[in-house]
Structure formats: structure tokens, C-alpha cells
Amino acid sequence: MFPDTGRRVRGAKQRLSQRELARLVGEALKAELGPGRRAAKTLMDWTGVCDRAARNWLSGEGGVSGANLILLARHSDAVWELVTGIANRPESAAGYDLHTVEVALSRALGSLERLRRKVIRGDAAGMTRQR
């Protein structure tokens, strides 16, 4: 443990201010949801906050509590990427992206399998009709 002398440690990162965090969250939310009334309603649905708080978040004027930030990150890819970027944990965002790709591939493979079965059934039905 270092004694508190009031000096900064070399190479230490600057702390993120509440105002800067509010601005960044607002930018991320606007980029994903847009600036309109629908965006505020979406935020209200996601977090249970009032209209005024949601509009303040979108404008970057109001700070987001820790619990609401987690709720926003749960629903918003832009906020999730922001949080992992601020935390300097890009591997977390990459893991999320990989999961998203895996889900999309799984759905696509399921669709291909259903189509294949349909074609096979259709060919079998067509062959019996031709005879």
C-alpha cells in the first residue's frame, strides 16, 4: 500500500467523471435508439425510470446509476460496448459478439435443416406420384 502523498502515480489512467459518463451513455443510446420520443419510451420499458430521466440520459445531461447502467447494458449493444471499452475489457465485447454470431449461425443451420427435410419430403412425394 502506498502512502497518500497527493501525487499521481505515473501511467495511471484518468478517472472518468460522472458528466463524461453521462455524455458517453447518451451518445451510445442515441446512436442505437435515435433521439426521439420512442427512444425515451424504450428506455422507460428497459429500466422502469420516468420519462424525464430517460430524456436526460438521451441528452447526456443526467447520470445513470449503477443498477440502471447494468439494465441498459443488458438491453443495448451500444451501451455494452461502451462499458467494456471504458473498463478496458475488449475481450468481453468480443465474447458477446461471438455468442451473437453463434446464435445466428445456429438459427441459420436450423433453417437449412428444415428446408432440406422439406425438399427431401417433396422429392419423395413427387417420386410416388410419377410412378
Secondary structure, DSSP 8 states (H G I E B T S, - for coil): -----S---TT------HHHHHHHHHHHHHHHH-SSHHHHHHHHHHH---HHHHHHHHHT-S---HHHHHHHHHH-HHHHHHHHHHTT-HHHHHHHHHHHHHHHHHHHHHHHHHHHHHHHHHHHHHHHHH-
